[in-house]
Amino acid sequence: MQPYSRAVTLRLGDVLADPDLSLRLADGDPAALNQPVRWCAVTELADPRPFLSGGELVLTTGLSQLDEAAQRQFVSRVAERRAVGLGFGVGLTHDRIPAATLAEARDRRLPVLEIPYSTPFIAVDRFVADRVLEEQYGRFADLLDEHDTLAKALLSGQGLGALIGSLHQILGAPCMVVDVYGRVLATAPASAAWPVEQILYAARAGTSGDTPLAVPVSVEDTVVAYLCCRRPRRSADVLPYAVSLVGLELARRQAELAGKRRLAGQVLEDLVRGTIGGAEAERRLSPFGIRPADEHALLVATLSPGGGDLRKRLVSSPPMTGATTAVLEDCLLVVLEPGQSAREAALLLQDYLTRYGSDVRVGIGGWYAGTTGLRWSYYEAHEAMNRGPGINEREQMSLSGLIVASEDVPLRDLASEVLRPLHEFDAAHAGSLVATLRAYLDADGSVAAVAARLIVHRNTVRYRLEQIEKLTGRSLARTADRVQLWLALAAADLLR
């Protein structure tokens, strides 16, 4: 694609060169004629500064400049407001441009154009206005073409790479899209080197320094990436549209990822609950790149209660490659490919989820092959996750832990039925029967250990244990009853 060139900037030299105006360079460096003219300003005021904003060609007949001091002061004030030139009309107030005007203009490096009596100021003003409007119209037409080029590039089927390639051609500068985790999603040219860490640091701090320009790209009011470019040589006003197109592409990718997560979550849910197995499980897992013959490990993560619904809040992908992610109920699952570090992946996942809450729980499962291995790794990771906030490594899976983690066991009913009398007593009498039962089972039935932990007398512990047995109808001396009470507490913890 060839760079656009219809919108040509009007220069001071263009005004001087127009034969119909018959202007003459009375004084000034010819190099200064390359300055762009933004507008014309006709004035006979001694102090025109309040009406100048920079870039104007100031036209005057010197009506208020009748002595040398006034002439020098006028030129000084015009130069102070960064005018690009002074057009002096001769034949009215002054037969020629005053020497003091030319001397001050020379000192201020302000070009002076002589306007003959035969050329009215309105002719100069109209020439500049027509050319400026033509330039603005041309730039507007160029901008429409550039918008069309970027949209076609995005819709070409080549996605973000084609879009950034076209933007690179339009701007005449290297361009890149980097996500908030430092992954370069697209860059043009391919050989361009980017100080990614410095760019992200400057973008988050709201500073620029010597780093390339970085414009945030948001999806659903969340910044997910930055569009970066190095010193655009032209067409920088196309950047806002480019940012919107990048946002659309990233939103499309995220919607596609969300759909895949839901599908993967359904397959893993069916596998974990045992509704599919064998050849059916392998067939449904293959589209996600999960080969049962390989060893895989699972991460299971969630936010503690009150942290929000992950299914509604996950708007971007976790910063990891070579892994399949899925959403199962209120948990985010990650199936790791062989050779990945489970600990490093867990740290990335924890950092990712802290965007949605501070109390993040991540459990790490073991590495196993086959569909049964996937289920086993899930149970290990799920049990580890429930041990508390932070990253929890797997422990040797126990039979009781497997029962608690199983979806086929009516955990809610079990916990409610067994522990309801104790909760009701504690609520009515500000008691501590549930806490005492938990401490007793954790201490392997040691009354002395419970008394020391709860800071009460041993007889108080014995009295509470008698109340527990009476209210639940179960004996703490019987192994079967103690196991049932322990499972009820474990189930209650899991549900909470």
Secondary structure, 3 states (H helix, E strand, C coil): CCCCCCCCCCEHHHHHHCCCCCCEEEECCHHHHHCECCEEEECCCCCCHHHCCCCEEEEECCCCCCCHHHHHHHHHHHHHCCCCEEEEECCCCCCCCCHHHHHHHHHCCCCEEEECCCCCHHHHHHHHHHHHHHHHHHHHHHHHHHHHHHHHHHCCCCHHHHHHHHHHHHHCCCEEEEECCCCEEEEECCCCCCCHHHHHHHHHHCCCCCCCEEEEEEECCEEEEEEEECCCCCCHHHHHHHHHHHHHHHHHHHHHHHHHHHHHHHHHHHHHCCCCCHHHHHHHHHHHCCCCCCEEEEEEEEECCCCCCHHHHCCCCCCCCCEEEEEECCEEEEEECCCCCHHHHHHHHHHHHCCCCCCEEEEECCCEEHHHHHHHHHHHHHHHHCCCCEEECCCCCCHHHHHHHCCCCCHHHHHHHHHHHHHHHHHHHCCCHHHHHHHHHHCCCCHHHHHHHHCCCHHHHHHHHHHHHHHHCCCCCCHHHHHHHHHHHHHHHHHC
